[in-house]
Amino acid sequence: MQIPEFMSPDHVAQMNRLLADSVAVKKAAAAFGGTHSLTYRLDGAPSGVEYWTFEISATGARFLLGPPATTPDATVSVDWTTMMRSARAEREGREIPAPDAQVSGDAAMMARLQEVVELARPIATVDSRIPEV
């Protein structure tokens, strides 16, 4: 099996399969009641603007690619290159300053969603190729 590019459709599909099987993630997501989302808007991507959304609902959590279909609870806007450098540093165990990001939306809900993202991260981590930047 080929190693997918970081946050490509194949990579996201693999992560979503793992999230769908996680009882812990399903339980944490169901505790919110309703559907909630956190979107990352990445400017300056090779294809223009990329969107990565982490969505939770009564049935669990999943990642979505593309512009969000509904208004997210919170949006983090950051430069794509900066995000790729941050992802690579995290994978290599290096500490780097937090990316310069603009955050909009419901800060309290974002904090709650971020807790589920952190729970989901080790569960949904699969090998991927992070672009060289």
N, C-alpha and C positions, 0 to 999 in steps of 0.2 A: 504494500500500500504506500502510495506517495504521501509525503508530509505536506499538508496544505499550507498555504500562505496564511499568516496571522490575520484573523477576522475576515477571511474569505468565506463565500457561501459553504464550502466543504468544511472548513474549520468550525463555523457556527453550527452546522448540522451535527457535527460530532459532539460539540459541547451541549447542544440542546438534548441529544439522546441521553447523555449522562445526567443532566439536570432532571429530565423526565423520570429517571429511575431513582432519584434521591428522595427518600422519605423526609429527611431533615429539611430539605429545601421546600418541599411541598407543604410541610407543617408551618414553616416560617412564613411562606407566601400567603397561605390561607388565613393566617392570623390578622392580616391587613384588612380583610373584607373588601371586596371589589377589585378592580384592576387599577394598577398604578405603574408608572414607568419613569425611568431615568434615561435621558438621551444624551449621548456624546455627539457633538457636532464638530467634525474635524475639517478645518479649512486648509487648503493647500495640498490636498491629496493628489496623487497622479491623475485621478479621474475628476478632479474638481473638489467638491464638498462630499465627504462621507458622513453617514449617520450610523451610529451603533446604539441600539436601544436595549435596555434591560427591562423586561416587563414581568410583573408578577400578577397572579390572579388566584382565584380559589383552587385552581388545578395545578399550580406550581409556578415555575419561572422559566423564562426563555430569553434568548437574544434575538434581535431582529436587525436586519440591515436595510438601509434605505430610509428616506424621509419618514418620520413617524406619521401614522394614519390619523392619530388623535394628538391633541396637545399633551405633551408629557408633564408630569408633576414638576420636574426640574430638568434643566438643560445645562450641560457643561460644554462650553465652546473653547476649543483649544486648537493649536496648530498641529496638523497631521505629523510633520517631521518631529516635532517635540514629543508627541505621543509615542511614536515609534522608538525614539531614543530612550524614553522612559520605560517602555515595555522591555527593550533589550537590556537595560541596566537592571531592571527588576529580575529578569530571568537569570542574569549573570551574578546576582547577589550584590550588585553595587548600589550604593546610595547616591542619589542625585537629588538636587532640589526639586520640590514639587513643581510641575509644569505651571506656567503662567496661564491661568484659565479664567474665563468669565463664567459666572454661575448665575442662572436666572430661575425663577420659579419659587416653589415652596421649600424653604431651607429645612424646615423640620421634617417634611416628608423625605427630602433628599437624604438626610441623616439616617432615617429609618431604612430607606431603600439601600443605602450604602452598607448597612449591617448585613442585609441579605446578600448583597454582592460579595462581601467578604466571606460569608458562609459558603457561597456557591463557588468561589474562586478555586479552592483546592479540589473540589468535586469535579469541576468542569475543565480543569487544566489538561490539555492534550498537546502533544508535540506539534509545533507549527514553525514555519519559517518567518522570522521577522525581517522585513525588508532592510537592507543596508541603506542608511541615510547619512 
